[in-house]
Amino acid sequence: MAEGTGRRGVVLAAALTAFAFTAALYRHAVGLPFYSDDLLQILWVRATPALDCWRSVSPYGDYRPLQFSLWKALQVLGILEPAPVHALNLLAHALCGTLVGALAARHAERPVAVAALAAALFAAFPFAVDAVAWASSFSYPLALALALGGVLVGTSGPQSPCRSARYGASLVLVALAGFAHEAGVAVGPAAALSALLLARPRKPWRAMGYLAASVLPLACILRFSPAGTAYSLAGANWGDSAMVALQALAYPVAPAAQWASRGGLDARAAMALMGLAAVAALAACAHRRMAVAGDGKPAGPWPLFVFGLAWAILWSAIPLATQRFDWLRDPPRVLYPSAAGTAMVWTAGLAGLAVGRRAALCLAVAAVVTCAALVPAVVFVWRAMGLYARAGDVLWQAIGAADGPSPVLLVNLPGRITTPTRVYPLGHEGVIPMPPPSNADLLVQVHTGRAGAALERAAGAILPPLPYGVELAGLPLAADDIRAAARVMVTAYRADGTMALQEAGAVFRGDTTGAPLAQLGDALLLLSADCHRNGDRITLTTTWRLKGDVGGTPTVFAHLLDASGRLVAQADGDPIRGLYPLAQWDVGETVRDVRVFDGAPPGLLTVAFGVWNPMAGTRWPTADENGARLTDDAVRCPVAPRGE
């Protein structure tokens, strides 16, 4: 009874910690749309029969039939939608944290504290962001959960009932891990090592069964994955791969290496020195409390340290040795499974530090070290998920904008956002919402079922100066793209990191009925004008028609004036947010232009606008519908205090 109660306490402590960290750090993920690699994978799963998921690969060449079969089950239930799929990722991440804590606490002197510590170290692993936030990365936590479950079941104590059945179940879980993710075949050697280090009593013959359990998924991967190239050793960038693996293993001290680089030291050299020193210190702490079990084998935190180190190496070896990464641009989500080994290594070291003759002092020191280790990682994940939430809002706005039969042109969607300062020496830091081959058409099609409803283009020239880096999605914008769209939406980026999709206008063809409000010069007619207030934002929407050729480079001025005529804001520039200069218009075109004044003061305001020639510094002559010349050659549009 006491043993069962203690085991439940361990699991509860690990679960509460893992779920609390996951909810606090990743809660924004549930509100994200599908994006990035998700788009092609979701479309493929929807169109692929369930059986074919086991004998073919995804559009990216991945053989992960277990993940795709679970998605097919969600499709049958009618919930293969962003929120449930993202929630599944979060649930799997929290489950992995729980299992890591339960595994680390086995045979520990303070099992409840050790379980919570290991769960926290895993849940806050900074390089897990893309594995948890991307729906298509569900294979990583799924494979890891199966692997950890197999090890836990297989290392049950001698008093556990149905030991043969548990061993059989562990073999099944080990085999399934390889069907969840290609790197899952590493769980065979990892489970075999657990049988030698963590199981009591130790039965080496069981290790052979674990190795055999990974043969079936490995054979299927080599059979269905493209030419077995997943396991070719050609082209790996070994130096950076080793540094990235070390950075993941020593992530609590890795920020210090980046800080050292600001003082002129080489970041990789600093990472190597600090990382190896940290691992050596943890090994010393774990070894100092090594004990001897009844069977004469090492006990205490030392076996956990050795097992965790071997786990991290095994799970890192396949992707780091077989894939070529650009470690400053590619998200290191492939290291997600190794995070379990990292958590066990640090837990073993800190557990060894927290005991001794001065147990209270050692425990306090261990607590301080733990907090210092977790703070940079927590801040890193928090910042990354904040970026994902803001980018996700823009993508949802893009999906909602594509609601008509004609395509909407989406300008400057975020393809990649990078933070102004780095926390870790290696690895992409930021978010990647829309990398190629993802595009706006796929984004809309996956969420609405409408194909051809959106087009993304890039216009970097209209981006304001920003304290962070933005790589835009899509090809460079051309005038024909604007003419072909039903309307144009532009992503507005702000210095504080917020972004929003805003309407910019549209181009129409054909005759327009009704008398014009004004004529500007000899070539341009103003057909309508509307000023609308929404809080401190004023939107000016105008419709123009070109009836003759335009010479030079004229542009539009738009001034926000208070009741005394004082200028309070400007929104000057070419129509459609600077994307469609008057000189590019075709005769007969009708253009709707939308421009915004932010931070408008209360009270009666007026927008005065017209056309001027910047080269000459003169405004075009402007007359009203009766031919009378307007004051200052500007059309005036009053703005009511509350936008009535």
C-alpha positions as CSV (number, residue, x, y, z in Angstrom):
1,M,0.0,0.0,0.0
2,A,2.8,2.4,1.0
3,E,4.7,1.7,-2.2
4,G,1.6,2.2,-4.3
5,T,0.8,5.5,-2.5
6,G,4.4,6.6,-3.0
7,R,4.3,5.8,-6.7
8,R,1.0,7.8,-7.1
9,G,2.6,10.7,-5.3
10,V,5.6,10.7,-7.8
11,V,3.3,10.5,-10.8
12,L,1.1,13.3,-9.4
13,A,4.1,15.6,-8.7
14,A,5.5,15.0,-12.2
15,A,2.1,15.5,-13.9
16,L,1.3,18.7,-12.0
17,T,4.6,20.1,-12.9
18,A,4.6,19.1,-16.5
19,F,1.0,20.2,-17.2
20,A,1.6,23.5,-15.3
21,F,4.7,24.3,-17.4
22,T,3.0,23.3,-20.6
23,A,-0.1,25.3,-20.0
24,A,1.9,28.4,-18.9
25,L,4.4,28.3,-21.8
26,Y,2.4,26.9,-24.7
27,R,-1.2,27.9,-24.1
28,H,-1.2,30.2,-27.1
29,A,-0.5,27.2,-29.4
30,V,-4.2,26.1,-29.1
31,G,-5.3,29.3,-30.8
32,L,-2.9,28.9,-33.8
33,P,-4.0,28.0,-37.3
34,F,-2.3,25.3,-39.3
35,Y,0.8,26.8,-40.9
36,S,4.2,26.0,-42.3
37,D,4.7,22.3,-42.8
38,D,1.3,21.6,-41.4
39,L,-0.5,22.7,-44.6
40,L,0.8,20.1,-47.0
41,Q,0.7,17.4,-44.4
42,I,-3.0,18.0,-43.4
43,L,-4.1,18.1,-47.0
44,W,-2.2,14.9,-47.7
45,V,-3.8,13.1,-44.7
46,R,-7.3,14.2,-45.7
47,A,-6.8,12.8,-49.2
48,T,-5.0,9.6,-48.2
49,P,-6.8,6.3,-47.2
50,A,-5.9,5.1,-43.8
51,L,-4.1,2.0,-45.1
52,D,-2.0,4.0,-47.5
53,C,-0.6,6.0,-44.5
54,W,1.3,2.8,-43.6
55,R,2.8,2.1,-47.0
56,S,3.7,5.6,-48.3
57,V,5.4,8.7,-47.2
58,S,4.1,12.3,-46.7
59,P,4.8,15.1,-49.1
60,Y,8.0,15.8,-47.2
61,G,9.2,12.2,-47.5
62,D,8.4,11.4,-43.9
63,Y,7.4,7.9,-42.9
64,R,5.4,8.4,-39.8
65,P,2.3,6.2,-40.2
66,L,1.2,6.2,-36.5
67,Q,0.9,10.0,-36.4
68,F,-1.0,10.1,-39.7
69,S,-3.3,7.3,-38.5
70,L,-4.2,9.3,-35.4
71,W,-4.9,12.3,-37.6
72,K,-7.1,10.1,-39.8
73,A,-9.0,9.1,-36.6
74,L,-9.5,12.8,-35.9
75,Q,-10.8,13.3,-39.4
76,V,-13.3,10.5,-39.0
77,L,-14.5,12.2,-35.8
78,G,-14.8,15.5,-37.7
79,I,-12.2,17.3,-35.5
80,L,-9.1,17.4,-37.7
81,E,-9.1,21.1,-37.0
82,P,-6.4,23.4,-35.6
83,A,-7.5,23.6,-32.0
84,P,-7.9,19.9,-31.4
85,V,-4.7,19.0,-33.2
86,H,-2.7,21.7,-31.4
87,A,-4.2,20.5,-28.1
88,L,-3.0,17.0,-28.9
89,N,0.6,18.3,-29.2
90,L,0.3,20.0,-25.9
91,L,-1.1,17.0,-24.2
92,A,1.6,14.8,-25.6
93,H,4.3,17.2,-24.4
94,A,2.9,17.3,-20.9
95,L,2.6,13.5,-20.9
96,C,6.3,13.2,-21.9
97,G,7.2,15.5,-19.0
98,T,5.2,13.3,-16.7
99,L,6.9,10.2,-17.9
100,V,10.4,11.8,-17.7
101,G,9.7,12.7,-14.1
102,A,8.4,9.3,-13.2
103,L,11.4,7.6,-14.8
104,A,13.9,9.9,-13.1
105,A,12.3,9.4,-9.7
106,R,12.7,5.6,-9.8
107,H,15.1,4.6,-7.0
108,A,15.7,8.2,-6.1
109,E,16.1,9.2,-2.4
110,R,13.6,12.0,-2.7
111,P,11.4,10.7,-5.5
112,V,8.6,13.4,-5.4
113,A,11.1,16.3,-5.6
114,V,13.1,14.5,-8.2
115,A,10.0,13.8,-10.3
116,A,9.0,17.5,-10.2
117,L,12.5,18.6,-11.0
118,A,12.9,16.3,-14.0
119,A,9.4,17.2,-15.3
120,A,10.2,20.9,-15.1
121,L,13.6,20.6,-16.8
122,F,12.0,18.7,-19.7
123,A,8.9,20.9,-20.1
124,A,11.0,24.0,-20.3
125,F,13.4,22.6,-22.8
126,P,13.9,25.7,-25.1
127,F,14.4,23.8,-28.4
128,A,11.0,22.1,-28.1
129,V,9.1,25.2,-29.2
130,D,8.7,24.2,-32.9
131,A,8.1,20.6,-32.0
132,V,5.2,21.6,-29.7
133,A,3.8,24.6,-31.7
134,W,3.8,23.0,-35.1
135,A,0.9,20.5,-35.6
136,S,3.0,18.5,-38.1
137,S,5.6,17.9,-35.4
138,F,3.3,15.8,-33.3
139,S,5.5,12.8,-34.3
140,Y,8.2,14.0,-31.9
141,P,6.3,14.0,-28.6
142,L,4.3,11.0,-29.8
143,A,7.5,8.9,-30.4
144,L,9.0,10.1,-27.2
145,A,6.0,9.3,-25.1
146,L,6.0,5.7,-26.5
147,A,9.7,5.4,-25.9
148,L,9.5,6.6,-22.3
149,G,6.4,4.5,-21.7
150,G,8.2,1.4,-23.0
151,V,11.2,2.0,-20.7
152,L,9.0,2.7,-17.7
153,V,6.9,-0.4,-18.1
154,G,10.0,-2.5,-18.9
155,T,12.0,-1.4,-15.8
156,S,9.2,-2.1,-13.3
157,G,10.4,-3.4,-10.0
158,P,10.5,-7.1,-8.9
159,Q,7.3,-6.7,-6.9
160,S,5.3,-5.5,-9.9
161,P,2.6,-8.0,-11.0
162,C,2.5,-9.6,-14.5
163,R,6.2,-8.9,-15.2
164,S,6.1,-10.9,-18.4
165,A,3.0,-9.1,-19.7
166,R,4.7,-5.8,-18.8
167,Y,7.8,-6.8,-20.8
168,G,5.6,-7.7,-23.8
169,A,3.8,-4.3,-23.5
170,S,7.1,-2.5,-23.4
171,L,8.3,-4.3,-26.5
172,V,5.1,-3.1,-28.3
173,L,5.7,0.5,-27.2
174,V,9.3,0.4,-28.3
175,A,8.3,-0.9,-31.7
176,L,5.5,1.7,-32.1
177,A,7.9,4.5,-31.4
178,G,9.7,3.8,-34.7
179,F,6.4,4.1,-36.5
180,A,5.7,7.5,-34.9
181,H,9.0,9.0,-36.1
182,E,12.0,7.7,-38.0
183,A,14.4,8.5,-35.2
184,G,12.2,6.4,-32.9
185,V,14.3,3.3,-33.9
186,A,16.8,4.7,-31.4
187,V,14.5,3.7,-28.6
188,G,15.6,0.0,-29.1
189,P,19.2,0.6,-28.0
190,A,18.0,3.1,-25.3
191,A,15.5,0.6,-23.9
192,A,18.2,-2.0,-23.9
193,L,20.4,0.3,-21.9
194,S,17.6,0.9,-19.4
195,A,17.4,-2.9,-18.9
196,L,21.0,-2.8,-17.9
197,L,21.1,0.3,-15.8
198,L,17.6,1.0,-14.4
199,A,15.8,-2.3,-14.1
200,R,15.8,-4.3,-10.9
201,P,16.7,-7.1,-11.0
202,R,18.8,-6.6,-14.1
203,K,18.2,-9.1,-16.9
204,P,20.5,-8.6,-19.8
205,W,18.7,-11.0,-22.0
206,R,15.8,-8.5,-22.1
207,A,18.0,-6.0,-23.8
208,M,18.1,-8.2,-26.9
209,G,14.3,-8.1,-27.1
210,Y,14.3,-4.3,-27.2
211,L,16.9,-4.3,-30.0
212,A,14.8,-6.8,-32.0
213,A,11.6,-4.7,-31.4
214,S,13.1,-1.8,-33.4
215,V,13.9,-4.0,-36.4
216,L,10.4,-4.0,-37.8
217,P,9.9,-0.2,-37.9
218,L,13.5,0.2,-39.3
219,A,12.7,-2.3,-42.1
220,C,9.5,-0.4,-43.0
221,I,11.4,2.9,-43.0
222,L,14.1,1.6,-45.3
223,R,11.3,0.1,-47.5
224,F,9.0,3.1,-47.8
225,S,11.2,6.1,-47.0
226,P,12.9,7.5,-50.2
227,A,15.8,5.1,-51.0
228,G,16.5,4.8,-47.3
229,T,18.3,8.2,-47.6
230,A,17.2,9.0,-44.1
231,Y,20.1,6.9,-42.9
232,S,22.8,7.9,-45.3
233,L,25.8,9.6,-43.6
234,A,26.6,11.8,-46.5
235,G,26.8,15.6,-46.1
236,A,26.3,16.0,-42.4
237,N,28.0,19.1,-41.0
238,W,29.6,17.3,-38.1
239,G,31.2,20.3,-36.3
240,D,28.0,22.3,-35.9
241,S,26.0,19.2,-35.2
242,A,28.2,18.3,-32.3
243,M,28.0,21.8,-30.9
244,V,24.2,21.9,-31.3
245,A,23.9,18.5,-29.5
246,L,26.1,19.8,-26.7
247,Q,24.1,23.0,-26.5
248,A,20.9,21.0,-26.1
249,L,22.5,18.8,-23.4
250,A,23.8,21.9,-21.5
251,Y,21.0,24.3,-22.3
252,P,20.9,25.8,-18.8
253,V,24.4,27.2,-19.2
254,A,24.3,27.9,-23.0
255,P,23.1,31.5,-22.6
256,A,26.4,32.3,-20.9
257,A,28.2,31.2,-24.0
258,Q,26.2,33.7,-26.1
259,W,26.9,36.4,-23.5
260,A,30.6,35.6,-23.7
261,S,30.5,36.0,-27.5
262,R,29.5,39.6,-27.0
263,G,32.7,40.2,-25.2
264,G,34.7,39.0,-28.2
265,L,35.0,35.3,-27.5
266,D,34.0,32.8,-30.2
267,A,30.5,31.5,-29.4
268,R,31.2,27.9,-30.4
269,A,34.4,27.7,-28.4
270,A,32.7,29.2,-25.4
271,M,29.8,26.7,-25.8
272,A,32.2,23.8,-26.0
273,L,34.1,24.9,-22.9
274,M,31.0,25.7,-20.8
275,G,29.0,22.8,-22.0
276,L,31.7,20.2,-21.3
277,A,32.5,21.8,-17.9
278,A,28.8,21.7,-17.0
279,V,28.4,18.0,-17.9
280,A,31.6,17.1,-16.0
281,A,30.3,19.0,-12.9
282,L,27.0,17.2,-13.1
283,A,28.8,13.8,-13.5
284,A,30.9,14.6,-10.4
285,C,27.8,15.5,-8.4
286,A,25.9,12.4,-9.5
287,H,28.9,10.1,-8.9
288,R,29.6,11.4,-5.4
289,R,26.3,9.9,-4.2
290,M,26.7,6.6,-6.0
291,A,25.7,3.7,-3.9
292,V,25.6,-0.1,-4.3
293,A,22.4,-1.9,-4.7
294,G,21.6,-5.3,-3.3
295,D,22.7,-6.9,-6.5
296,G,26.1,-5.3,-6.3
297,K,25.3,-2.8,-9.1
298,P,25.7,1.0,-8.9
299,A,22.6,2.8,-7.5
300,G,21.7,6.4,-6.6
301,P,21.8,9.2,-9.2
302,W,24.7,7.8,-11.1
303,P,22.9,5.2,-13.2
304,L,20.3,7.9,-14.0
305,F,23.1,10.2,-15.2
306,V,24.7,7.6,-17.4
307,F,21.3,6.5,-18.8
308,G,20.3,10.1,-19.5
309,L,23.6,10.9,-21.2
310,A,23.3,7.8,-23.4
311,W,19.7,8.6,-24.2
312,A,20.6,12.2,-25.3
313,I,23.4,10.9,-27.5
314,L,21.4,8.1,-29.1
315,W,18.4,10.3,-29.9
316,S,20.6,13.0,-31.3
317,A,22.8,10.7,-33.4
318,I,20.5,9.9,-36.2
319,P,19.2,13.3,-37.2
320,L,22.6,15.1,-36.5
321,A,24.6,12.5,-38.5
322,T,22.3,12.1,-41.5
323,Q,20.9,15.6,-42.1
324,R,22.5,18.8,-43.1
325,F,21.2,21.8,-41.2
326,D,21.8,25.5,-41.3
327,W,22.0,25.9,-37.6
328,L,21.3,29.6,-37.7
329,R,18.2,29.2,-39.8
330,D,16.7,25.8,-39.2
331,P,14.6,25.1,-36.0
332,P,16.4,22.4,-34.0
333,R,13.1,20.5,-33.2
334,V,14.9,17.3,-34.2
335,L,16.5,17.4,-30.7
336,Y,13.2,17.2,-29.0
337,P,13.5,13.5,-28.0
338,S,17.0,14.1,-26.6
339,A,15.4,16.6,-24.1
340,A,14.4,13.6,-21.9
341,G,18.0,12.6,-21.6
342,T,19.0,16.2,-20.9
343,A,16.4,16.4,-18.1
344,M,17.7,13.2,-16.5
345,V,21.3,14.3,-16.7
346,W,20.6,17.5,-14.9
347,T,18.3,15.9,-12.4
348,A,20.9,13.3,-11.5
349,G,23.5,16.0,-11.0
350,L,21.3,18.3,-9.0
351,A,20.0,15.3,-6.9
352,G,23.6,14.4,-6.1
353,L,24.3,18.1,-5.1
354,A,21.2,18.2,-2.8
355,V,22.4,15.6,-0.4
356,G,25.3,15.4,2.0
357,R,26.3,16.3,5.5
358,R,24.8,19.7,5.2
359,A,21.6,18.5,3.5
360,A,19.6,21.8,4.1
361,L,22.4,24.0,2.6
362,C,22.9,21.6,-0.3
363,L,19.2,21.5,-1.0
364,A,19.1,25.3,-1.0
365,V,22.0,25.5,-3.4
366,A,20.4,23.0,-5.7
367,A,17.1,25.0,-5.7
368,V,19.0,28.2,-6.7
369,V,20.9,26.4,-9.4
370,T,17.6,24.9,-10.7
371,C,15.9,28.3,-10.9
372,A,18.9,29.9,-12.6
373,A,18.9,27.0,-15.1
374,L,15.2,27.3,-15.9
375,V,14.8,31.1,-16.1
376,P,16.5,31.7,-19.5
377,A,14.7,28.8,-21.1
378,V,11.3,29.9,-19.8
379,V,11.9,33.4,-21.1
380,F,13.0,32.0,-24.4
381,V,9.9,29.8,-24.9
382,W,7.6,32.6,-23.6
383,R,9.0,35.1,-26.1
384,A,8.9,32.6,-29.0
385,M,5.2,31.7,-28.3
386,G,4.4,35.4,-28.1
387,L,5.7,35.8,-31.6
388,Y,3.8,32.7,-32.7
389,A,0.6,34.1,-31.2
390,R,1.0,37.5,-33.1
391,A,1.9,35.8,-36.3
392,G,-1.1,33.4,-35.9
393,D,-3.4,36.3,-35.5
394,V,-2.2,37.6,-38.9
395,L,-2.7,34.2,-40.5
396,W,-6.3,33.9,-39.1
397,Q,-7.0,37.4,-40.5
398,A,-5.7,36.3,-43.9
399,I,-7.9,33.2,-43.8
400,G,-10.9,35.4,-43.0
401,A,-10.1,37.9,-45.7
402,A,-10.2,35.2,-48.5
403,D,-14.0,35.0,-48.4
404,G,-14.9,35.9,-52.0
405,P,-14.9,34.2,-55.4
406,S,-12.0,36.2,-56.6
407,P,-8.5,35.9,-55.0
408,V,-7.4,38.3,-52.3
409,L,-3.9,39.6,-52.5
410,L,-2.0,39.3,-49.2
411,V,1.1,41.5,-49.1
412,N,4.0,41.0,-46.7
413,L,2.8,37.9,-44.8
414,P,5.5,36.9,-42.4
415,G,7.6,34.0,-43.8
416,R,10.1,34.2,-41.0
417,I,10.6,36.5,-38.0
418,T,13.9,36.6,-36.1
419,T,14.4,38.2,-32.7
420,P,16.8,41.2,-32.4
421,T,19.1,39.5,-29.9
422,R,20.1,35.8,-29.5
423,V,19.9,33.8,-26.3
424,Y,21.7,30.6,-27.5
425,P,24.8,30.5,-29.8
426,L,23.2,28.1,-32.4
427,G,19.8,27.4,-33.8
428,H,17.1,29.6,-35.3
429,E,15.5,32.0,-32.8
430,G,12.2,33.3,-33.8
431,V,9.2,31.8,-35.7
432,I,8.7,30.5,-39.2
433,P,5.0,30.8,-40.1
434,M,5.1,30.6,-43.9
435,P,8.3,29.1,-45.3
436,P,8.3,27.7,-48.9
437,P,6.5,25.7,-50.2
438,S,3.8,27.0,-47.8
439,N,1.7,29.7,-49.4
440,A,-1.5,31.7,-48.8
441,D,-3.5,29.5,-51.2
442,L,-2.7,26.4,-49.1
443,L,-3.4,28.3,-45.9
444,V,-6.9,29.2,-47.0
445,Q,-7.6,25.9,-48.7
446,V,-6.7,23.8,-45.5
447,H,-9.0,25.9,-43.3
448,T,-11.9,26.7,-45.6
449,G,-11.8,24.2,-48.5
450,R,-11.6,27.0,-51.0
451,A,-8.7,26.7,-53.5
452,G,-7.4,29.7,-55.4
453,A,-8.8,32.2,-53.0
454,A,-5.6,33.9,-51.9
455,L,-2.2,34.9,-53.3
456,E,0.8,36.1,-51.2
457,R,3.4,38.6,-52.5
458,A,6.3,40.5,-50.9
459,A,6.9,44.2,-51.0
460,G,9.8,44.9,-48.7
461,A,10.2,48.5,-49.8
462,I,7.1,49.5,-47.8
463,L,8.3,47.9,-44.5
464,P,9.1,50.5,-41.8
465,P,12.4,50.2,-39.8
466,L,11.9,47.4,-37.3
467,P,14.0,46.3,-34.3
468,Y,13.5,42.6,-35.4
469,G,14.1,40.8,-38.7
470,V,11.3,39.9,-41.0
471,E,11.6,37.7,-44.1
472,L,8.4,38.0,-46.3
473,A,6.4,35.2,-47.8
474,G,5.9,35.0,-51.6
475,L,7.5,36.3,-54.7
476,P,8.1,40.1,-55.3
477,L,4.9,42.0,-56.0
478,A,4.1,43.1,-59.5
479,A,1.4,45.6,-60.7
480,D,-0.4,42.8,-62.5
481,D,-0.9,41.0,-59.1
482,I,-2.8,44.0,-57.8
483,R,-5.0,44.2,-60.9
484,A,-5.9,40.5,-60.7
485,A,-7.0,40.6,-57.1
486,A,-10.4,41.3,-55.7
487,R,-8.8,43.3,-52.9
488,V,-5.4,44.0,-51.5
489,M,-4.5,43.4,-47.8
490,V,-1.2,44.5,-46.4
491,T,0.4,43.3,-43.1
492,A,1.3,46.2,-41.0
493,Y,4.4,45.6,-38.7
494,R,5.0,47.8,-35.7
495,A,8.1,48.4,-33.6
496,D,6.6,46.7,-30.5
497,G,6.3,43.4,-32.3
498,T,2.5,43.6,-33.0
499,M,1.3,43.1,-36.5
500,A,-2.1,43.2,-38.2
501,L,-3.5,42.6,-41.7
502,Q,-5.1,45.8,-43.0
503,E,-7.1,46.6,-46.1
504,A,-5.2,48.6,-48.7
505,G,-7.7,48.9,-51.6
506,A,-8.5,47.3,-54.9
507,V,-8.5,47.8,-58.7
508,F,-11.6,47.5,-60.8
509,R,-12.3,47.8,-64.5
510,G,-15.3,48.9,-66.4
511,D,-17.6,52.0,-66.4
512,T,-18.5,53.6,-63.1
513,T,-21.9,55.3,-62.8
514,G,-22.6,58.5,-60.9
515,A,-21.2,62.0,-61.0
516,P,-17.6,62.5,-59.6
517,L,-17.1,64.4,-56.4
518,A,-14.0,66.2,-57.8
519,Q,-11.6,66.3,-60.6
520,L,-7.9,66.5,-60.0
521,G,-5.8,67.8,-62.9
522,D,-6.9,66.7,-66.3
523,A,-6.7,62.9,-65.8
524,L,-8.1,61.9,-62.4
525,L,-11.7,61.8,-61.0
526,L,-12.6,61.3,-57.4
527,L,-15.7,59.1,-57.3
528,S,-16.3,58.8,-53.5
529,A,-14.7,59.6,-50.2
530,D,-15.5,58.3,-46.7
531,C,-13.8,59.1,-43.3
532,H,-14.5,56.7,-40.4
533,R,-13.3,56.8,-36.8
534,N,-12.7,53.7,-34.7
535,G,-11.3,54.8,-31.4
536,D,-8.1,56.6,-32.1
537,R,-7.8,55.3,-35.6
538,I,-9.3,57.1,-38.6
539,T,-9.7,55.4,-42.0
540,L,-9.9,57.3,-45.2
541,T,-11.4,55.3,-48.1
542,T,-11.5,56.9,-51.5
543,T,-12.4,55.7,-55.0
544,W,-10.7,57.1,-58.1
545,R,-11.0,56.7,-61.8
546,L,-8.2,57.5,-64.3
547,K,-9.5,59.0,-67.6
548,G,-6.2,60.1,-69.1
549,D,-2.5,59.6,-69.2
550,V,-0.4,60.5,-66.1
551,G,3.0,62.0,-66.5
552,G,5.8,62.2,-64.0
553,T,5.5,60.7,-60.5
554,P,2.5,62.3,-58.8
555,T,1.4,60.9,-55.5
556,V,-1.4,61.4,-52.9
557,F,-1.2,63.6,-49.8
558,A,-3.6,63.1,-46.9
559,H,-3.5,65.3,-43.9
560,L,-5.5,65.0,-40.7
561,L,-6.5,68.5,-39.4
562,D,-8.0,69.5,-36.1
563,A,-10.8,72.1,-35.7
564,S,-8.3,75.0,-36.0
565,G,-6.8,73.6,-39.2
566,R,-3.6,72.4,-37.5
567,L,-1.9,69.3,-38.9
568,V,-2.0,66.4,-36.4
569,A,-1.2,63.4,-38.6
570,Q,-0.3,62.5,-42.2
571,A,-0.8,59.4,-44.4
572,D,0.9,60.6,-47.6
573,G,2.1,58.2,-50.3
574,D,1.1,56.3,-53.4
575,P,-2.3,54.5,-53.4
576,I,-2.9,51.1,-52.0
577,R,-0.3,51.6,-49.2
578,G,2.4,52.7,-51.6
579,L,2.1,49.6,-53.8
580,Y,0.3,51.2,-56.9
581,P,1.7,54.6,-58.0
582,L,-0.5,56.7,-60.2
583,A,2.0,56.4,-63.0
584,Q,1.3,52.6,-63.2
585,W,-2.5,53.0,-63.6
586,D,-4.2,52.1,-66.9
587,V,-6.6,54.5,-68.4
588,G,-10.1,53.5,-67.4
589,E,-9.2,51.8,-64.2
590,T,-11.1,52.5,-61.0
591,V,-9.0,52.2,-57.8
592,R,-10.2,52.0,-54.2
593,D,-7.6,53.4,-51.8
594,V,-7.6,52.8,-48.0
595,R,-5.3,54.7,-45.7
596,V,-5.1,54.9,-42.0
597,F,-4.3,57.6,-39.4
598,D,-3.3,56.1,-36.0
599,G,-3.3,58.0,-32.7
600,A,-6.0,60.5,-33.7
601,P,-6.9,62.9,-30.9
602,P,-10.6,63.3,-29.8
603,G,-12.7,66.2,-31.1
604,L,-13.8,67.4,-34.6
605,L,-11.3,66.5,-37.2
606,T,-11.0,66.8,-41.0
607,V,-9.0,64.9,-43.6
608,A,-7.7,67.1,-46.4
609,F,-6.3,65.1,-49.4
610,G,-5.4,65.5,-53.0
611,V,-2.6,64.9,-55.5
612,W,0.7,66.6,-55.7
613,N,3.9,66.4,-57.7
614,P,6.9,65.9,-55.3
615,M,9.4,66.9,-58.0
616,A,7.9,70.3,-58.5
617,G,6.4,70.7,-55.0
618,T,3.0,71.7,-56.4
619,R,-0.5,70.3,-56.0
620,W,-2.7,69.3,-58.9
621,P,-5.5,71.7,-59.5
622,T,-8.6,70.3,-57.9
623,A,-12.3,71.3,-58.6
624,D,-15.6,70.1,-57.1
625,E,-18.4,68.6,-59.0
626,N,-19.6,72.0,-60.2
627,G,-16.1,73.0,-61.5
628,A,-15.3,75.4,-58.6
629,R,-11.6,75.3,-57.6
630,L,-11.2,73.9,-54.0
631,T,-9.2,75.8,-51.3
632,D,-5.6,74.6,-51.2
633,D,-6.5,72.2,-54.0
634,A,-7.6,69.7,-51.4
635,V,-10.8,67.7,-50.9
636,R,-12.0,67.8,-47.3
637,C,-13.7,64.9,-45.6
638,P,-15.1,65.7,-42.1
639,V,-14.7,63.1,-39.3
640,A,-17.4,63.0,-36.6
641,P,-16.1,62.8,-33.0
642,R,-17.5,59.3,-32.5
643,G,-17.5,58.2,-36.2
644,E,-21.2,58.7,-36.7
